[in-house]
Amino acid sequence: MNSTHKKTDSSKDILIYIGMICLTALIVGISHLKLGALGIALIVLIACFEVGLVGFYFMHLMTKKKTIHLILFFTFIFFLSLLFWPAWDILFSPRTPSEYSVN
C-alpha cells in the first residue's frame, strides 16, 4: 500500500513539473507576440499562478495552518498595491499635462 501512495505522489509531482514547463512556454510565447501592456499583464498573471503552484505543492502550504495563508494573502495584497501604485498615481494626481512633457 505504501508503494501505491509513493507512486501517486510522484505522478502528481511530475504533472506539476509538466504544468510549470507548459506555463513557462506560454509566458515565452506571449513575450514573442509583442502585445504591449496586455502581454505584460498576461505574463504577470501567469507568473503569479506559477508562484502559487510552487508554493502550494512544493513548499507544502496546502498542509500548513491558516495563519500562513493569511500572511501570504496580505503579502499578495501588498504586492498588488505596489504593482499598481504608479498607474494610480499617474491617473489621479492633480498634475498639469505640461509636467509630463519633456522640454
N, C-alpha and C positions, 0 to 999 in steps of 0.2 A: 504494500500500500504506500509506503514511503517513496518508492521509486516512481510511482504514478504521480505523486504530488510534486516531486522534483521535475518530472518531465513536463507537467503543466506549467510550472513556474518558468522553466527555461524557454518553453514555447511562447509564453507571454512576453518574456524579455526580448526574444527575437522579433516578435511582432512590433514591439515598441521601437526597437532599433530600426526596423524597416520603415516604420511610420515616420521616424525622425529623419531618415535619409530622404524619404519622399517629400517631406515638408521643406527640407533644405534645398532639394532640387527645385521645388516650387518657388522658393524665395529667389534662387538664382535665375529661374526662368522669368519671373516678374521683373527682376532688375534689368534684364535684357530687352524688355518691351518698351522701355522709356515712356512710362505713363505719368511721370512727373509726381505731383503731390499725391495722387491716388495710388501710385505704385509704392510710395514710401509708407502711406497709411496701411496698405495691404501687407507689406513686408513687416511692419511693426506688429500688426495684429497676428500674423502667422508666427513671428518670433515669440510673442507673448504666450501663444498656445504651446509652442515648443518648450518654453521655460516651465510652464505649468505641468507639462507632461513629464519632464525630467524631475521636477520637484515631487510630483505626486507618486511616481513609480520608483525612481532610483534613489531618492532621498527619503523614501518611505513616509511621506507626510500623510498618506492615507490612513496610517495607523496611529498617528500622533494625537495628542489631546487638542481640544478645541481652542486652547489658548494660542497655540502655534498658528492655527488657521486665522484667528483674529489678528494676530501680529502681521501675518502675511497679507491679509486684506487691507489693513491700514497702510502697510508699505506700498501696496499696489495703488491705493488711492493717492498717496503722496507722490509716487512716481508719475501717475497720470496728471496730477496738478502741476508738477514741474515740467512735464512734457508740453502741456497746452498753455502754460502761463505766458510765454512770449506772444502767442497768437491772440490771447485775450487782451494783453496789454496794448497791442497794436490796434485792435478793433475798438476798444473802449477808452482809449486815452484821449484827453482833451487837447491834442496837439493840432497844429495847423498843417496843412499839406506842405507848406514851404519848409517845415522842419525835416520832412522825409526826402526832399530833393537834394541832389548833390550840385553844388555851385562850381 
